[in-house]
Amino acid sequence: MNYRERFFNAMDQKPVDRVPVGFWHHFQGENWTGQRNIDSHIKYYKEVPLDFLKIMCDGYFEYPFSEKIEKASDWNKLRPLGKDCEYIRGQIERAKAINSIFRQDKVCLYNVFVPFTVIRHSTSSEMIMAHLKENPKGIHHAMRVIAEDTIDLIRGLMEEAQCDGLYLPLQGAEYGRFSKEEYDETAGLYDKLIYDLSNYYSDYNVSHMCAWAGDKNHLEYWKDVPVKCVNWAVSIEGMSLPEGRKFFGGKTCMGGFDSRSTGLLNTGTEEEIKAYTKKLIKEYGTTGLILGADCTIPEHIDTDHIRWVVEAAEEYGA
């Protein structure tokens, strides 16, 4: 079974010869943007025998607002950047360059943030929450503008760069931020726009439920997220992979490893990592499982640690 077949079978909950594996990290410093970022992706995925690629949107975390945002009323002035802007074209060109190397052999996913996450990355949580109280219509206008550009981005990634699917992080469901009704009426509206378009293009999208600051989320807000595969922070949320499969209605589950620098993947011995890998598979089963991490792993992790996970999955087999 080749890499692509293995990944698609896992997503479709069909038999696999071994459980597929995927880990990713950011490329920091001088590798954050441009050709160096592309080259870093290619080098990493040529070095480690992973079953699929997740292409990072490094350098595009901050949305280049068309107007300077200082006060709550400024959000009303925003307008879309347009499909030819660097923010959109740069990401599409990155995906095209990387996909051209790997797509025949491996599935390529691209990381796309939903509008609520984009405005948080581009300003701060404190500003967004304060302005949401002061000028909710302005924040909604901003998320509609960002959604319009994100739609153009997704179209380019899927039609031009030929990504197989998208990796779609969700944020905003941390305890103490929104009630379920508030979430649905703010972030949730624009989550749906992005997920609906993503599902139009592919059946093989992954929903990442991000515990970005180490805070637990109301996972029940995302219980019915419309994708085949879900990924959450097992080590932070306190929900194991088998528990998550039941909670999310039998969806394929991705993860199992603590992504933090203190986690076993980064600190463990070969014996420890292989034993833990086999334990995860034994507890879950080989169907509908993709081994990975809670989130991005440390950039300078010893790649042997990743190989040990793949080797353990091979040793365990089907």
PLY file of the C-alpha trace (Angstrom):
ply
format ascii 1.0
element vertex 318
property float x
property float y
property float z
element edge 317
property int vertex1
property int vertex2
end_header
0.00 0.00 0.00
1.48 3.37 -0.97
1.38 6.59 1.07
-1.66 8.04 -0.68
-3.68 4.85 -0.48
-2.85 4.46 3.19
-3.95 8.01 4.05
-7.18 7.88 2.06
-8.06 4.46 3.48
-7.58 5.77 7.01
-9.79 8.77 6.27
-12.43 6.49 4.74
-12.10 3.99 7.62
-11.00 1.20 5.32
-8.26 -1.37 6.11
-4.63 -0.22 6.04
-1.37 -2.16 6.04
-0.23 0.05 8.92
-1.56 3.14 10.65
-0.45 6.31 8.77
1.68 8.93 10.51
2.01 12.71 10.12
3.89 15.37 12.09
4.70 18.98 11.16
6.32 22.08 12.57
6.86 25.73 11.74
9.99 26.88 9.94
11.20 29.82 11.97
13.65 32.68 11.51
15.12 33.06 8.02
13.05 30.04 6.87
9.73 31.72 7.76
8.99 33.11 4.28
9.82 32.91 0.60
11.90 30.28 -1.15
13.66 29.32 2.07
10.32 28.25 3.53
9.55 26.18 0.44
13.01 24.59 0.56
12.61 23.84 4.28
9.30 22.06 3.67
10.85 19.99 0.88
13.91 19.09 2.94
11.83 18.02 5.95
9.41 15.85 4.01
12.21 14.22 2.04
14.02 13.36 5.29
11.15 11.76 7.22
8.96 8.90 5.89
5.60 10.47 6.69
2.39 9.50 4.91
1.19 13.01 4.09
2.27 16.65 4.08
0.75 19.51 5.97
2.00 22.70 4.34
2.35 25.52 6.84
1.17 29.10 6.27
4.29 30.50 7.97
4.72 34.18 7.24
1.00 34.61 6.58
-0.32 34.49 10.13
-0.93 38.23 10.17
-3.52 39.44 7.71
-2.41 42.72 6.06
-5.48 44.83 6.80
-6.40 47.35 4.13
-6.73 49.96 6.90
-4.87 50.52 10.14
-6.85 49.16 13.09
-6.55 51.26 16.23
-10.09 51.76 17.50
-13.29 49.72 17.29
-14.80 51.84 14.49
-11.82 51.14 12.22
-13.09 47.62 11.45
-15.92 49.09 9.37
-13.40 50.51 6.89
-11.87 47.19 5.84
-12.14 45.95 2.28
-10.96 42.67 0.71
-7.38 42.49 -0.52
-8.35 40.68 -3.72
-7.21 37.42 -5.24
-4.03 38.92 -6.74
-2.58 40.20 -3.46
0.63 38.73 -2.03
-1.22 37.33 0.99
-3.21 35.03 -1.32
-0.84 34.55 -4.27
2.16 33.86 -2.02
0.41 31.00 -0.28
-0.87 29.50 -3.51
2.60 29.66 -5.10
4.12 28.01 -2.01
1.61 25.17 -2.16
2.16 24.74 -5.93
5.92 24.50 -5.52
5.76 21.94 -2.71
2.94 19.91 -4.24
4.86 19.64 -7.50
7.54 17.66 -5.66
5.37 15.35 -3.58
1.83 15.08 -4.88
2.32 11.96 -6.98
3.42 10.04 -3.89
1.87 11.73 -0.87
-1.31 13.57 0.08
-0.79 17.32 0.46
-2.90 19.35 2.90
-2.60 23.12 3.39
-3.21 24.98 6.63
-6.07 27.52 6.36
-7.20 29.58 9.34
-10.83 30.58 9.82
-11.64 34.34 10.04
-11.88 34.55 13.85
-8.41 33.04 14.17
-7.05 35.39 11.50
-8.16 38.57 13.27
-6.75 37.27 16.57
-3.38 36.45 15.02
-3.33 39.86 13.38
-4.15 41.88 16.50
-4.72 40.33 19.93
-7.38 38.43 21.81
-7.80 41.38 24.16
-8.45 43.83 21.33
-10.88 41.54 19.55
-12.95 40.81 22.64
-13.05 44.49 23.63
-14.01 45.63 20.13
-16.57 42.86 19.82
-18.40 44.39 22.80
-18.03 47.94 21.53
-18.64 47.40 17.82
-19.95 43.90 17.04
-21.09 44.92 13.57
-17.57 46.08 12.79
-16.03 42.77 13.85
-18.59 40.91 11.77
-17.77 43.13 8.81
-14.07 42.34 9.28
-14.68 38.59 9.39
-16.80 38.80 6.24
-13.97 40.65 4.48
-11.42 38.08 5.65
-13.78 35.26 4.66
-13.98 36.69 1.13
-10.20 36.63 0.81
-10.02 33.19 2.41
-12.49 31.90 -0.17
-10.19 33.14 -2.95
-7.26 31.49 -1.17
-9.04 28.14 -0.92
-10.07 28.25 -4.57
-6.48 28.81 -5.59
-5.11 26.13 -3.29
-7.54 23.53 -4.58
-7.87 24.47 -8.26
-4.42 25.80 -9.05
-2.08 24.29 -6.45
-4.02 21.00 -6.49
-4.00 20.34 -2.77
-5.77 17.12 -1.79
-7.49 18.73 1.17
-7.18 21.36 3.87
-6.16 21.36 7.51
-8.60 23.74 9.19
-7.77 24.99 12.71
-10.60 26.22 14.91
-10.13 28.60 17.85
-12.31 30.63 20.18
-14.00 27.91 22.24
-11.75 28.26 25.27
-13.49 28.14 28.62
-14.59 31.61 29.68
-14.64 33.21 26.23
-18.04 32.55 24.60
-21.21 30.72 25.45
-22.29 28.25 22.78
-24.84 30.74 21.46
-22.26 33.54 21.37
-19.77 31.33 19.58
-22.30 30.26 16.96
-23.32 33.88 16.34
-19.74 35.16 15.95
-16.89 32.81 15.03
-19.18 29.94 14.10
-20.88 31.79 11.25
-17.58 32.22 9.43
-16.24 28.79 10.38
-19.21 27.41 8.44
-18.45 29.46 5.33
-14.89 28.16 5.22
-15.79 24.56 6.01
-18.60 24.50 3.46
-16.29 25.66 0.68
-13.53 23.28 1.79
-15.96 20.37 1.68
-17.11 21.43 -1.78
-13.57 20.87 -3.01
-12.54 17.80 -1.00
-13.83 15.04 1.24
-10.43 14.82 2.90
-10.24 17.82 5.18
-9.06 17.75 8.80
-10.53 19.84 11.61
-7.90 20.88 14.15
-9.37 21.97 17.48
-6.57 24.18 18.68
-5.61 24.46 22.34
-3.26 27.20 21.17
-2.38 28.71 24.57
-2.62 25.51 26.59
-6.24 26.28 27.52
-8.98 23.67 27.37
-11.79 24.16 24.89
-15.50 23.47 24.94
-15.06 20.58 22.54
-18.83 20.17 22.49
-18.99 23.39 20.43
-17.26 21.47 17.64
-18.80 18.07 18.19
-20.65 18.04 14.87
-17.93 19.65 12.74
-18.54 18.48 9.13
-15.31 16.66 8.28
-14.14 13.05 8.14
-11.17 13.58 10.47
-10.69 15.45 13.74
-7.51 16.41 15.60
-7.51 17.80 19.14
-5.02 18.23 21.98
-5.28 14.90 23.75
-2.74 15.99 26.37
-4.57 19.24 27.20
-8.24 18.36 26.73
-7.95 15.12 28.69
-9.84 13.19 26.01
-8.11 10.09 24.68
-8.25 8.97 21.07
-10.82 6.19 21.75
-12.90 8.63 23.81
-12.70 11.18 21.00
-13.83 8.69 18.39
-16.98 8.07 20.43
-17.47 11.77 21.27
-17.16 12.87 17.62
-19.54 10.24 16.32
-17.08 7.73 14.93
-14.97 10.11 12.83
-11.40 9.23 11.94
-9.09 10.60 14.64
-5.65 12.12 14.20
-3.14 12.65 16.99
-2.14 10.94 20.21
1.20 12.62 20.96
1.85 15.66 23.15
3.33 18.24 20.78
5.06 20.30 23.49
8.83 20.27 23.99
8.32 18.42 27.28
6.27 15.67 25.62
7.39 12.08 25.07
7.83 12.56 21.31
10.56 15.12 21.95
12.13 13.69 25.11
11.59 9.93 24.93
13.95 7.11 24.11
13.41 4.80 21.14
12.01 2.16 23.43
9.61 4.60 25.12
8.34 6.14 21.89
7.82 2.80 20.18
6.05 1.36 23.22
3.74 4.37 23.43
3.00 4.24 19.69
1.97 0.59 19.91
-0.10 1.31 23.01
-2.04 4.01 21.12
-2.74 1.62 18.25
-3.71 -1.26 20.53
-6.18 0.91 22.47
-7.75 2.43 19.35
-7.38 -0.19 16.65
-5.90 0.21 13.19
-9.02 1.48 11.40
-9.81 5.18 11.22
-6.63 6.28 12.98
-3.84 8.64 11.89
-0.99 9.05 14.35
0.16 12.61 14.92
0.42 15.27 17.59
-1.78 17.73 19.43
-0.40 20.57 17.31
2.91 21.63 15.73
5.93 19.80 17.14
9.23 21.51 18.09
11.12 22.66 15.02
14.44 21.15 16.06
13.16 17.77 17.19
15.45 14.84 16.42
13.86 13.35 13.31
14.82 9.88 14.53
12.01 10.29 17.06
9.53 10.61 14.21
11.04 7.62 12.42
10.56 5.55 15.58
6.82 6.24 15.45
6.66 5.11 11.82
8.77 2.04 12.58
6.54 1.13 15.52
3.46 1.44 13.32
5.13 -0.82 10.76
6.05 -3.34 13.46
2.49 -3.36 14.75
1.07 -3.75 11.23
-2.60 -4.18 10.43
0 1
1 2
2 3
3 4
4 5
5 6
6 7
7 8
8 9
9 10
10 11
11 12
12 13
13 14
14 15
15 16
16 17
17 18
18 19
19 20
20 21
21 22
22 23
23 24
24 25
25 26
26 27
27 28
28 29
29 30
30 31
31 32
32 33
33 34
34 35
35 36
36 37
37 38
38 39
39 40
40 41
41 42
42 43
43 44
44 45
45 46
46 47
47 48
48 49
49 50
50 51
51 52
52 53
53 54
54 55
55 56
56 57
57 58
58 59
59 60
60 61
61 62
62 63
63 64
64 65
65 66
66 67
67 68
68 69
69 70
70 71
71 72
72 73
73 74
74 75
75 76
76 77
77 78
78 79
79 80
80 81
81 82
82 83
83 84
84 85
85 86
86 87
87 88
88 89
89 90
90 91
91 92
92 93
93 94
94 95
95 96
96 97
97 98
98 99
99 100
100 101
101 102
102 103
103 104
104 105
105 106
106 107
107 108
108 109
109 110
110 111
111 112
112 113
113 114
114 115
115 116
116 117
117 118
118 119
119 120
120 121
121 122
122 123
123 124
124 125
125 126
126 127
127 128
128 129
129 130
130 131
131 132
132 133
133 134
134 135
135 136
136 137
137 138
138 139
139 140
140 141
141 142
142 143
143 144
144 145
145 146
146 147
147 148
148 149
149 150
150 151
151 152
152 153
153 154
154 155
155 156
156 157
157 158
158 159
159 160
160 161
161 162
162 163
163 164
164 165
165 166
166 167
167 168
168 169
169 170
170 171
171 172
172 173
173 174
174 175
175 176
176 177
177 178
178 179
179 180
180 181
181 182
182 183
183 184
184 185
185 186
186 187
187 188
188 189
189 190
190 191
191 192
192 193
193 194
194 195
195 196
196 197
197 198
198 199
199 200
200 201
201 202
202 203
203 204
204 205
205 206
206 207
207 208
208 209
209 210
210 211
211 212
212 213
213 214
214 215
215 216
216 217
217 218
218 219
219 220
220 221
221 222
222 223
223 224
224 225
225 226
226 227
227 228
228 229
229 230
230 231
231 232
232 233
233 234
234 235
235 236
236 237
237 238
238 239
239 240
240 241
241 242
242 243
243 244
244 245
245 246
246 247
247 248
248 249
249 250
250 251
251 252
252 253
253 254
254 255
255 256
256 257
257 258
258 259
259 260
260 261
261 262
262 263
263 264
264 265
265 266
266 267
267 268
268 269
269 270
270 271
271 272
272 273
273 274
274 275
275 276
276 277
277 278
278 279
279 280
280 281
281 282
282 283
283 284
284 285
285 286
286 287
287 288
288 289
289 290
290 291
291 292
292 293
293 294
294 295
295 296
296 297
297 298
298 299
299 300
300 301
301 302
302 303
303 304
304 305
305 306
306 307
307 308
308 309
309 310
310 311
311 312
312 313
313 314
314 315
315 316
316 317
